[in-house]
Amino acid sequence: MEMLKQRQGMSTTRQDVFTLVALGIAMCAFVAASPWIIRTYNFAVFVPLMAVSGAITIAATRVAQRVPVRIGLIIIFALALVMRLLVLGEQPYLSTDIYRYIWDGRVQAAGINPYRYVPADPALSALRDAAIFPNINRADYAVTAYPPVAQMFFLAATRFSETVLAMRLAMVACEIVIVAVMVDLLRLLRLPPTAVVAWAWHPLVIWEIANNGHSDAVMVALLMFGVWLLTRHRALAGAVAVTLGALVKPYALVALPAFWRPWDWRLPKAVVATIAACYLPYIGVGSGVLGFVTTGYLSEEGQANGNGFWLVALFRGLIGNVPGLQWFYILVAAIVLVLLALKIARRPDQTERQTLADVSTLLLAGLFFLSPNYPWYFLAVVPFVVLGGGAPAWVLSLTTILLNRPMILPYHDLAWKTLALLPFVVAFVACHWLPGNAVSQLRGARRWTR
């Protein structure tokens, strides 16, 4: 009887290994076919398929947790490498931001402040080439929008090579930090390290980092390193790491309340000092050091008039404009986030599980209220999918792929934003307020608190 049970266990393990490999090959096949899909059917087919391919990742995450750790991690990382190699050599399909990164690195290497000139300025004519300069977005009217830590990273990466491939490889290298931190946190939480497949095979990660090369990879690496330090009871150092991440993409700041305890002013001082130190090398342009964000980006993205906020745009679409609506929305969102931050900051003697849940909650709330127009902003959610974020985190990380809406069909932006964000609202409500055992299984907190 005992031998029969052992044989059945070995058979089940073998089946799980084969299933995991099959799922990984299926994702590789989709990634390999993606250039053909785009050429043949355009983005109207590719982008929805990209979101749907997340079902493979979800299935792989469930199976991987039953596979022995060593062989599971070998399979996961080997196939993840194949997925990235398949897109590293392709042109950036969904964004041209990477060309601005390379340009900013080149400008700095020439001893010029990247916040001083727009790329088309005659003062930079000697730096132009046929590979990078023609592909820079907003080249004729916008200085760089990227904060100083991002600029330092661009400079460092382009010292190896001023090419798209080199910048992509630098962003993929950030994934090594992210994965290492997640694996260690999974061990700390006594969760299967193979759950890291949720990051390694996630379509948003594969395309937005390995293909588009977005700098959010740097931000997520610094954010997760900061979270790792926090779970090691080094909140001050962790807050500095998160602040550095916010100087790549500012929305990382919403995670800082999880690091702070009331009346401890060392952390705010460290944050301010870090920001000042990083901006100092670029301060020669005065207020221009804030870049295009304050001079035009917020208007372009609809934050200035409120239409960039999903709930504001939805309300206006349903009943028309209400004077001052965007300011009322900003006020309500700020109050909710402040109350949430105070609640989290006052928690005594947090466990590691509660700490991760708090950071995830802050990020989900901040991103929901901000409702960015681009899917790569939601890369910060994916590590918390790995660490037990449940259905809301899964849904938000996958449906926001549809924010590549200008490349799909010429429908109104609001329709695509609703398709991207409404499922998150449904998943959140189902997980937190609806009764029933079936629904309770979706709750992310279930894995964090058990």
C-alpha positions in Angstrom: 0.0 0.0 0.0 2.8 2.4 0.9 4.6 1.7 -2.3 1.4 2.2 -4.3 1.0 5.6 -2.6 4.6 6.5 -3.5 4.1 5.5 -7.1 0.9 7.5 -7.3 2.7 10.5 -5.8 5.6 10.2 -8.3 3.1 9.9 -11.1 1.3 13.0 -10.0 4.6 14.9 -9.7 5.6 13.8 -13.1 2.3 14.9 -14.5 2.6 18.3 -12.9 6.1 18.8 -14.3 5.0 17.9 -17.8 2.0 20.2 -17.4 4.2 23.1 -16.4 6.6 22.5 -19.3 3.6 22.3 -21.7 2.2 25.6 -20.4 5.7 27.2 -20.7 6.0 26.0 -24.3 2.5 27.3 -25.1 3.6 30.8 -23.8 6.8 30.6 -25.8 4.8 29.7 -28.9 2.6 32.7 -28.4 5.6 35.0 -27.9 7.3 33.6 -31.0 4.1 34.0 -33.0 3.5 37.5 -31.9 5.5 39.3 -34.6 3.5 37.3 -37.2 0.2 38.1 -35.5 1.0 41.8 -35.5 2.1 41.8 -39.2 -0.9 39.8 -40.3 -3.7 41.0 -38.1 -2.3 44.2 -36.5 -2.7 45.1 -32.9 -6.4 44.7 -32.9 -5.8 41.0 -32.5 -2.5 41.0 -30.8 -3.3 43.2 -27.7 -6.4 41.2 -26.6 -4.5 38.0 -27.2 -1.7 39.3 -25.1 -4.2 39.9 -22.2 -5.8 36.5 -22.7 -2.4 34.8 -22.7 -2.4 35.6 -19.0 -4.6 32.5 -18.5 -1.5 30.4 -19.3 0.4 32.3 -16.6 -2.4 31.7 -14.1 -2.6 28.0 -14.9 1.2 27.8 -14.6 1.2 29.5 -11.2 -1.3 26.9 -9.9 0.6 23.9 -11.3 4.1 25.2 -10.3 3.3 25.2 -6.6 2.9 21.4 -6.8 6.2 20.9 -8.6 9.5 20.2 -6.6 11.2 23.5 -6.1 14.5 22.8 -7.8 13.2 21.3 -11.0 10.3 23.8 -11.0 12.7 26.8 -10.8 14.9 25.4 -13.5 11.9 25.0 -15.9 10.5 28.4 -15.0 13.8 30.3 -15.5 14.8 28.4 -18.6 11.6 29.1 -20.4 11.4 32.6 -19.1 14.8 33.2 -20.7 13.5 31.8 -24.0 10.5 34.1 -23.9 12.8 37.1 -23.4 15.2 36.1 -26.1 12.3 35.8 -28.5 11.4 39.5 -28.2 14.8 41.1 -27.4 15.6 41.3 -31.1 12.3 42.6 -32.3 11.5 46.3 -32.6 9.7 47.9 -29.7 6.1 47.2 -30.6 4.0 49.0 -28.0 6.1 52.1 -27.1 9.0 54.2 -28.3 10.0 55.5 -24.9 13.3 53.4 -25.0 14.7 55.8 -27.7 14.3 58.7 -25.3 16.2 56.7 -22.6 19.1 56.1 -24.9 19.1 59.8 -26.1 19.1 61.0 -22.5 22.1 58.8 -21.7 23.9 60.1 -24.8 23.2 63.7 -23.9 24.5 63.2 -20.4 27.7 61.5 -21.7 28.3 64.6 -23.8 28.3 66.6 -20.6 24.9 68.3 -21.2 22.0 68.5 -18.8 19.2 66.4 -20.2 16.6 68.8 -18.8 18.1 71.8 -20.8 17.2 71.1 -24.4 14.5 69.3 -26.4 16.1 66.7 -28.7 15.4 68.7 -31.8 17.3 71.7 -30.5 20.1 72.8 -32.8 22.5 72.7 -29.8 22.2 68.9 -29.9 22.5 68.4 -33.6 26.0 66.8 -33.3 24.4 63.9 -31.3 21.8 62.9 -33.8 21.9 59.7 -35.7 19.7 57.6 -38.0 19.0 54.8 -35.4 17.8 56.7 -32.3 17.0 60.3 -33.0 14.2 59.8 -35.6 12.3 57.5 -33.2 12.2 59.9 -30.2 8.7 60.9 -29.2 7.9 64.6 -28.6 11.4 65.4 -29.9 10.5 68.8 -31.1 8.7 70.2 -28.1 9.5 68.3 -24.9 12.5 68.0 -22.7 12.9 64.7 -20.9 10.1 63.8 -18.4 12.3 61.2 -16.4 13.5 62.0 -12.9 17.2 61.9 -11.9 17.6 58.3 -10.8 16.2 57.2 -14.1 18.7 59.6 -15.8 21.6 58.1 -13.9 20.5 54.6 -15.0 20.2 55.7 -18.6 23.7 57.1 -18.5 25.1 54.0 -16.9 23.4 51.7 -19.4 24.4 53.6 -22.5 28.1 53.5 -21.4 28.0 49.9 -22.5 26.3 50.6 -25.8 23.9 53.3 -27.1 21.6 50.7 -28.6 18.1 49.4 -28.0 19.4 46.0 -27.2 21.8 47.2 -24.5 19.0 49.3 -22.8 16.7 46.3 -22.9 19.3 44.0 -21.4 19.8 46.6 -18.6 16.1 46.5 -17.9 16.0 42.7 -18.0 19.0 42.7 -15.5 16.7 44.6 -13.1 14.4 41.6 -13.2 17.2 39.5 -11.6 17.0 41.7 -8.6 13.2 41.5 -8.6 13.1 37.8 -8.9 15.8 37.2 -6.2 13.9 39.4 -3.8 10.6 37.7 -4.5 12.0 34.2 -4.1 13.5 35.1 -0.7 10.2 36.7 0.4 8.3 33.6 -0.7 10.6 31.5 1.5 10.0 33.9 4.3 6.3 33.6 4.0 6.6 29.8 3.6 5.0 29.9 0.2 6.4 27.8 -2.7 9.3 29.7 -4.4 7.9 28.4 -7.7 5.1 30.9 -7.4 7.7 33.3 -9.0 6.4 32.0 -12.3 3.6 34.5 -12.0 6.3 37.2 -12.7 8.6 35.2 -15.0 5.8 34.2 -17.5 3.5 37.2 -17.1 2.7 38.8 -20.5 2.9 42.3 -19.1 6.4 41.7 -17.8 7.6 39.9 -21.0 6.5 42.6 -23.4 6.9 45.8 -21.3 10.4 45.0 -20.1 12.1 42.7 -22.6 10.5 44.2 -25.7 9.6 47.8 -24.8 12.4 48.1 -22.3 10.4 50.3 -19.9 12.2 52.0 -17.0 9.5 50.8 -14.6 11.7 47.7 -14.3 14.2 49.9 -12.4 11.5 51.3 -10.2 10.1 47.9 -9.4 13.6 46.6 -8.5 14.2 49.4 -6.1 10.7 49.2 -4.7 10.9 45.5 -4.0 14.4 45.8 -2.6 13.0 48.4 -0.2 10.2 46.1 0.7 12.7 43.3 1.3 14.6 45.6 3.7 11.4 46.5 5.5 10.7 42.8 6.2 14.2 42.6 7.6 13.3 45.4 10.0 15.4 48.0 8.2 12.6 50.5 7.5 14.8 53.5 7.1 17.1 51.9 4.5 14.0 50.5 2.8 12.4 53.9 2.6 15.5 55.3 0.9 15.4 52.5 -1.7 11.7 53.2 -2.4 12.4 56.9 -2.7 15.1 56.1 -5.3 12.5 54.1 -7.1 10.1 57.1 -7.0 12.9 59.1 -8.6 12.5 56.7 -11.6 8.6 56.7 -11.5 7.1 59.0 -8.8 4.0 56.9 -8.0 6.3 54.5 -6.0 5.9 57.1 -3.2 2.5 55.8 -2.3 4.2 52.8 -0.7 6.1 54.9 1.8 3.5 55.0 4.6 4.1 51.3 5.2 7.7 52.2 6.2 6.7 55.0 8.6 5.7 55.1 12.2 4.0 58.2 13.7 6.3 60.7 15.3 9.4 59.1 13.8 10.8 62.0 11.8 14.0 60.3 10.6 12.2 58.7 7.7 10.7 61.9 6.2 14.1 63.6 6.7 15.8 60.7 4.9 13.3 60.9 2.0 13.8 64.6 1.6 17.6 64.3 1.8 17.6 61.5 -0.8 15.4 63.5 -3.2 17.6 66.6 -2.8 20.9 64.7 -3.3 19.6 63.1 -6.5 18.3 66.3 -8.0 21.5 68.3 -7.1 23.6 67.2 -10.1 20.9 68.5 -12.5 19.9 71.7 -10.6 21.7 73.9 -13.1 18.5 74.3 -15.1 16.6 75.6 -12.1 12.9 74.7 -12.1 13.4 73.1 -15.5 14.8 70.1 -13.5 11.2 68.9 -13.1 11.2 68.3 -16.9 8.2 67.9 -19.2 6.0 66.5 -16.4 5.1 69.9 -15.1 5.2 71.7 -18.5 3.0 69.6 -20.6 2.8 65.9 -19.7 0.0 66.2 -17.1 -2.1 68.1 -19.7 -1.4 65.6 -22.4 -2.5 62.7 -20.2 -5.6 64.5 -19.0 -4.6 64.9 -15.4 -4.9 68.7 -15.7 -8.5 68.7 -16.7 -9.5 65.5 -14.9 -10.3 63.4 -18.0 -7.2 61.3 -17.3 -8.8 60.0 -14.1 -11.1 57.1 -15.0 -13.9 57.8 -12.5 -14.0 61.5 -13.5 -14.1 60.7 -17.2 -16.8 58.0 -16.6 -18.9 60.4 -14.5 -18.7 63.1 -17.2 -19.5 60.5 -19.9 -22.7 59.5 -18.1 -24.1 62.8 -16.9 -22.0 65.5 -18.4 -19.4 67.9 -16.9 -19.8 69.2 -13.4 -17.7 72.3 -12.5 -14.8 71.5 -10.2 -15.4 67.8 -10.5 -11.7 66.9 -11.0 -10.7 68.9 -7.9 -13.4 67.2 -5.8 -12.1 63.8 -7.1 -8.5 64.7 -6.2 -9.6 65.8 -2.8 -11.6 62.6 -2.1 -8.8 60.4 -3.4 -6.2 62.3 -1.3 -8.4 61.9 1.8 -8.9 58.2 1.2 -5.2 57.6 0.6 -4.2 59.7 3.7 -6.6 57.8 5.9 -5.4 54.5 4.5 -1.8 55.6 5.0 -2.4 56.6 8.7 -4.2 53.3 9.4 -1.2 51.4 8.0 1.4 53.5 9.6 -0.2 53.0 13.1 -0.1 49.2 13.0 2.0 47.9 15.9 4.5 45.1 15.4 3.5 44.1 11.9 4.2 40.6 10.6 5.9 40.1 7.2 2.6 39.0 5.7 0.8 42.1 6.9 3.6 44.3 5.7 3.4 42.9 2.2 -0.4 43.2 2.2 -0.1 46.9 3.3 2.3 47.8 0.5 0.1 46.0 -2.0 -3.0 47.8 -0.7 -1.3 51.2 -1.0 -0.1 50.5 -4.6 -3.4 49.2 -5.7 -5.3 52.1 -4.2 -2.8 54.7 -5.6 -2.8 53.2 -9.1 -6.6 52.9 -9.1 -7.1 56.6 -8.2 -4.4 57.7 -10.6 -5.7 55.4 -13.4 -2.7 55.8 -15.7 -3.2 55.7 -19.4 -0.5 53.1 -20.0 -0.2 49.4 -19.0 3.5 49.5 -18.0 2.6 51.6 -14.9 0.9 48.4 -13.5 4.2 46.4 -13.6 4.5 47.3 -9.9 1.4 45.2 -9.2 2.9 41.9 -10.5 5.3 41.2 -7.6 2.3 41.2 -5.3 0.5 38.8 -7.6 3.5 36.5 -6.9 3.3 37.2 -3.1 -0.3 36.3 -2.7 -2.3 39.4 -3.9 -5.2 37.3 -5.1 -7.8 38.0 -7.8 -7.8 41.8 -7.7 -4.0 42.0 -8.3 -4.2 39.3 -11.1 -7.1 41.1 -12.8 -5.5 44.5 -12.6 -2.2 43.3 -14.0 -3.8 41.5 -17.0 -6.8 43.7 -18.0 -4.7 46.9 -18.0 -2.9 45.4 -21.0 -5.9 46.7 -22.9 -4.7 50.2 -22.2 -2.7 49.8 -25.4 -6.1 50.9 -26.8 -4.8 53.4 -29.5 -3.2 50.4 -31.2 -6.3 48.2 -31.1 -9.4 50.0 -32.6 -10.3 53.7 -32.9 -12.9 53.5 -30.1 -13.0 56.2 -27.4 -10.3 56.0 -24.8 -12.9 55.9 -22.0 -14.3 52.6 -23.4 -10.9 50.9 -23.3 -10.1 52.3 -19.9 -13.4 51.0 -18.5 -12.6 47.6 -20.0 -9.2 47.7 -18.3 -10.3 48.9 -14.8 -13.9 47.8 -14.2 -12.9 44.1 -13.8 -10.6 45.1 -11.0 -13.5 46.9 -9.2 -15.7 43.8 -9.6 -12.9 41.5 -8.3 -12.2 43.8 -5.4 -15.8 44.0 -4.4 -16.3 40.2 -4.8 -13.2 39.5 -2.7 -13.9 41.9 0.2 -17.7 42.3 0.5 -19.6 39.4 -1.0 -20.2 36.4 1.2 -19.7 32.8 0.3 -16.9 30.2 0.5 -16.3 30.3 -3.3 -15.7 34.0 -3.2 -13.6 33.9 -0.1 -11.1 31.7 -1.9 -10.4 34.7 -4.2 -9.3 36.9 -1.3 -5.7 37.8 -1.5 -5.5 38.2 2.3 -6.2 34.5 2.6 -2.7 33.6 1.6 -1.1 36.5 3.5 -2.7 35.7 6.8 -2.8 31.9 7.0 
